[in-house]
Amino acid sequence: MALYRAAARGYRRVVVPGPDVVLACPHCAALARVPTVTSGNTLGGKAWTDGKTELPEMPAAITATRCPGCERVFFVEDAEVGGPGVEVPLLAPLAGEAWTTAVMDGVARTREQALELRLQAWWAGNDPYREDAGRWVAMERRAPAEVANAAALLAMLDAEVGDEGLLKAELLRELGRFAEALAVLAALPDEPEWRRVASRISRLAERGVAAVQRLELL
């Protein structure tokens, strides 16, 4: 994964949209278009300690979507490129509870796909609190599906693999397991692009703060 990059060093590029790509649903072969972006910038962007970023001028690539034909969820990487389809529908990313539903439906074929679904489901659960941390609801008091997803995601994350160590520490902090979060952070490699984020998560854990927090984009 390549999370926290915008918060760690920022992106300042000219917005260049890429061509739409026509895909065939792997379930029913219905055609639909997926937009692409060649490059963008961080103007108006937001980032948070759980790794989520919102960059209006550089939207993230669609990873999983719902077929407009059969309405089944599929990963874009599993779809074959279709033929000409100027008039076919435009695909949209999953949102909100759809990520949790996809987890429960067993859509993922690989560890990477399962991690993507569970990560997105975590982010969706945090969305109501991003602009008002004072409304934070502790993980253990949330819906059973959110609690189960947090436990499964925590078990999946490998503290020694890329950004997963930061994610694991952040999830432990949000679960109120502050000492464990600090221990994971202390064992992370001293990567310059993660240092600022790790320091922010560490300070919050030391203060016993569990709520997701904003990060400043560089």
N, C-alpha and C positions, 0 to 999 in steps of 0.2 A: 504494500500500500504506500501511497505518497501523501499522507495526511500531514497537517500542521505546516506545510510548506509556505502557504500564503502568509500565515502569521509569523513564521520564522524569518523569512527574508523578503516577502512581498513579490508581486509581479507588476511590471509597468510596461505594458505593450499596447500597440494599436489593436483595436478590435477588428478582427478579420474573420467573418463567417466562412465556414467551409461549405461544400456542396451537400445537399441532402442525399442520404444513401437509402436506396430502396431495399427492404428486407422482406423475406418470406417467413412467416410464422412457422416455427418448427413443429407445431401441433397440427395446423390446418392449411398451411401454405398461403394464407391470405397475405397480400402485399400491403406494406405501409412504409412510410418514410421516417427516417430518423435524422434530425438536424446535427450538424457538426460545427465546431468552432476551431479555426486554425490557431488563433491567439486572441488575447484580450488584456484587460487591465483590472486593477483592484479598486477602481473608483467606486465609492458607495458600498464597498464590501464590508462584511462582518465576519468575525471568527470567534469561536468559543473554545473553552478548555476541553470539551469532549471531542474535539477534532473536526466539528462541523464548520464549514464556511459557506457563506452566501455571497457570491460574486456576480451581481447582475450583468456586468460587462464581460464576464468570462464564465458562462454557465458550465457546470460539470457535465461530462458525457453521460448519456443515459445508459445505465447498466442493466436494469430490469424494467420491464414494461408489461402492459396488458394488451393482448391482441384485440383489435377492433372487430375482428371477425368472430372468433370462437370465445373471446373474453377470457382466455387462459393466460396466466402470467408466464413469461419466458425471459431468459437472459439474452441480451442482444448478441453476445458472443456465440450463442448457440444457433442463431438464425443465419441462413444462407442469403447471400446477396441476390436479390431478384432482378428482373428485367426492368424495362422502362415503366415508370409509374408516376407521372407528373400529377395525376389527379387522385392518387391514392391518399388515405388519411395520414396525418402526421402523428407519430407516436409521442407519448408523454411519459415521464418517469412515474413510478409508483409514488404514492404520498400517504402520509398519515398511517392509519391502521392497516393499510394494504400491505405494508412491509411485514407486520406481525402475522397477517393472514398468510402471506407467502411462506413465512417460516414454518407455520403450522401445517401448511399444505405440502411441505417437503419438495418445494420447487428446486432447491439447490442440488446440483450434481457433484460439486467439488467442495473442498474446504474453503477455498477462496470465495465461492458463491455463497456458502452458508455464512461466512464471516461478513460478507457484504450485507446480506439480509438482516442479520442480527445487529450489525452496527447501525444500519439505517433505522431499524425498529427502535433502538436505544435513542437515537437522535430524535425520532418522531415523538417519543415519550417525553423528552426534555423540551420540546418546542414551546409548550405553554408557559414555560418559566424563563425563557431566554431574555426577555425584555424586562422582567420583574422578578428578580431572585427572591424577593420577599414572599412570593407566593409558593415557593418551593415546597413540594410534597415529598417526604422521604421515600426512598425506593420501596421499603418494606410495606408502605401504606398504599401503594399503587395497585392497579389492576393485576390479578394473578398472572396474566400473560406477560406483563412487563416485568414482574418479579422473576418469572421463570426465564425470560429472555436474558435478563441481567446475569443470572446465575450461569446460564449456558455460555454466554459471551465471555464471562470472566474465566471459565474453564478452558475456552478455546484460545484465548489470547496468550501468546508466547512472549514473555518479557525479554527474550534474547533476539527477537526477530523485528528489525526495523522499527517502525512507529508503534508496534504493538505494545512495547514496554510502556510508552507514555499513555496509551489507551488503557492498559491494565491499571496503572497507577491512578489515573483519573476515575475509572469506574470504581475502584476500591474506595477512593475519597468520597465519591457520591453515595456509596453504600455505608458511609460512616466508619469505614475501617481504616482510620487515619494512619496508625502505626504501620500497617501493612503497605499502604500507599507510599509512605516515606521510605520503607525498606526497598521497594521496587525501584523507586527513583534513585536511591543511593547506589544501586547496582547497575544502572544504565551507563553505557559508554558516554564519554563527555563529547558528544557531537555538537559543534557550534550552532547548527541550525535548530537544535532542539533545546539548547541551554535555557533560553528565555522562557519557553513554555514550561519546561520542567521546574524552573525556579518559581513560576507563578503557581503551579499546582502544589509544589512543596510548601509555599507560604500559606496557602489556603488550608492544607492538611494540618500544618502546625497550629493554626488558629482554630481548628475543629469546624471549618466551614465545609458543608457538603454540597451546596447548590452549584449548578453549572454557572460559569462566569464568562464575561466577554474578554477577548484578547484584542489588543491593539494590532492592527495591520501595519507593517513597516512600509 
